[in-house]
Amino acid sequence: MGLSLLLTACGEDSTQKVQQNPQEKTAKIKLVEKSIPKEYTFTFSDLNNQASKLYIKENIYNFVNIQQPIVLVTFFSTWCPPCRGQIPHLSNLQEIFKENVFIVGALVYDDLNHKELAKFFVSQKAHFFISSNQKENLDFAHMLAPNLRLKPDFEIPMTVMFVNGKYYTHYEQAIPEEMLASDITQALKKLQP
């Protein structure tokens, strides 16, 4: 089960169709070519209008309002099976490491309305911060992908770990909970004096 989860992601190459219409969605992030400024500001906001700002300057990621030294940002969609499968594991990790880890789910390419999203998050037992501000989430993905040397249309879910405001590692596709827990534990050991 863990191995199949590790190798699972949503994308155009998937044989399973999510929607059967001409405007069929894919789970790949489409990047727009543009010049990259050296400073960025992004606002992650959830369905309750709680927000957290992210300031980026010279590859330092300052997550305002977040006190934990480790931040995981996961790009996902509600219609993507591997993304949905990862939600309970992220919730579990948030609970286990709540003193040291803050998880941000960055919703992308989703067309559920506010009420449907709220119902989905409850049914999936999503117990971590989920940014429903898709424009900001996609802008952040567009900025981040070249820095991570990802292909422009990377598949989701995709998770990035930041430790003390610096990029630490990233995971393409769904990742087993045990692997994330191990990497979090290793990062926490490096933070100890």
Sequence and secondary structure as in RCSB ss.txt:
>XXXX:A:sequence
MGLSLLLTACGEDSTQKVQQNPQEKTAKIKLVEKSIPKEYTFTFSDLNNQASKLYIKENIYNFVNIQQPIVLVTF
FSTWCPPCRGQIPHLSNLQEIFKENVFIVGALVYDDLNHKELAKFFVSQKAHFFISSNQKENLDFAHMLAPNLRL
KPDFEIPMTVMFVNGKYYTHYEQAIPEEMLASDITQALKKLQP
>XXXX:A:secstr
 HHHHHT  BSTT SS S  STT   SB         SEEEEEEE TT  EEEEEEETTEEEETT  SSEEEEEE
E TT HHHHHHHHHHHHHHHHTTTTEEEEEEE S    HHHHHHHHHHTT  SEEE  HHHHHHHHHHHHHHTT 
 TT BBSEEEEEETTEEEEEEES   HHHHHHHHHHHHHHH  
